[in-house]
Amino acid sequence: MMRSLASIVLVSALFAGTALADPPPTLAARLDAVTQSPFASAAEGTVEQARGALERADTLRAAGQASAASRAEGIARAAVQLAERQVARAAEHTERDAVAHRLVQLRQRLETALEALATMVAAGSDASDAAAAAVEAAESDGEDEE
Amino acid sequence: MRVALLLLLAAGCGGAPTAGMRLAFEEADVTRAARAPDLLARAREARERAEVAAAEGDEDAAADYATEARLWLRAALVEVDRLELEAARLQDEQEEETLAQRLAQTQAERRAREATLGRERAAAVAREQMERAFVAAEARETRRQDPHAMDPLAAARAFLDRARLLTATARALRAPVESTTTLLATLEAAPTTREGSQALREALVLHRQALTLLGEARADSPVTPAVIASLVESAQERGLEVSLTPDGAFVPLNRSDVSKMADLIREFPHGPIRFQGRGARRFHRSLGSEEGVRRGRLSSDEAAGELSAQLPAYGTAAGLPVETESPESELSAPAPSEPTPDAG
């Protein structure tokens, strides 16, 4: 759970990167952060696509094709965003599963506790019945003697 | 999740100036992605650029923008997935909190019931002990052998223990400190290793003193349902049966129940006690000689029928809010028309 929480914090920090840091992290840095996440496998294909787009943008820019390079960078930006969301979703999935698991356990514990309480209540009424029977028996003994 | 990006070739029929390309998202995806509006907006912007590029005949640019649009839309849909998971998690966490509270309450209730059950069992054991001790006292009084009677020495110890509790209760109810202190000291010093019958006799004397002290302490407080319950329990310990009615507590009696009744009168000081039935006057007279019994509370009505005592102050309505003048309030003091008190 700590890993997934850390990942959520990491991804949230990336989303808010522009506000938290100056200058904002580059696309390459954001991709590195994604690949370092415990949930990186959730974005494997997208990360490859983003890296490919970034390389293509560099190549096109070096070749003087600024417009095509800009479009490739646009693809890389969208892919990085998608990769980050995929990691965040995987982290949330894990977190939600953990909570759901705890919930199942808690329901079982509550069920057990309620059963124990019901047994206790029954035992209490049994004890009361036994006490009443004992009193009755004692009283009838007394009457017999008289 | 599969994002469909439809590429529609809109033929320039009807003399359209340009042959264009129209990119369309699946309606269901758009509806769903609307929960991530920023990302959907980016997808739409990229789609528009793709359409413009297609309209301008720049197929490479149109393909790049279409790819970008598809990625943004996927990002939007993934984000919606995450939001839904988050909402489900928060809901689960709320339920978790509720269940945890319920679990804690259930466990606390169980512990409380365990404690109550333990106390009830301990009280039942103590009650049984006292019942047997009273049988022993009665056997001693009537000089009868009773197979149910406790060994006199054990009975003496039970009476001394009970006397300590009664004295402590009397002290809690603000009985005079000197009296309770003296009695407690006497109880502490009471030897329990001497001959059983003598030990029992001495223990009974101290027990009666404790009952009297408690009765005096109770006299300043009103009769409550708890006091009535205590009356019933005390009577039952002595083998007496109590019927509660709005007119008071009724105790069917045998002629030999004088000591038992005297104990009840000592312990429960409120209001008059009327004896009715066959042998009522004689029972009344016998009680008059018992130590710690205020004679002014007693009256008798010799009549046909079973002998019984009526304690009007301990009726079922005692301690409850009174809407009008209750029978108990009328009966709580001896009425002038009642039979002459203290026949003895």
Interface residues (C-beta under 8 A of the other chain):
Chain A: Q49 S67 A68 R71 A72 G74 I75 R77 A78 A79 Q81 L82 R85 Q86 A88 R89 E92 H93 E95 R96 V99 A100 R102 L103 L106 R107 R109 L110 A113 L114 A116 L117 M120 V121 A123 G124 A127 S128 A131 A134 V135 A138 E139 D141 G142 E145 E146
Chain B: L39 R42 A46 D60 A61 D64 Y65 T67 E68 L71 W72 R74 A75 V78 E79 D81 R82 L85 E86 A88 R89 D92 E93 E95 E96 L99 A100 R102 L103 T106 Q107 E109 R110 R113 E114 T116 L117 E120 R121 A124 E128 E131 D146 H148 Q236 G239 E241 N254
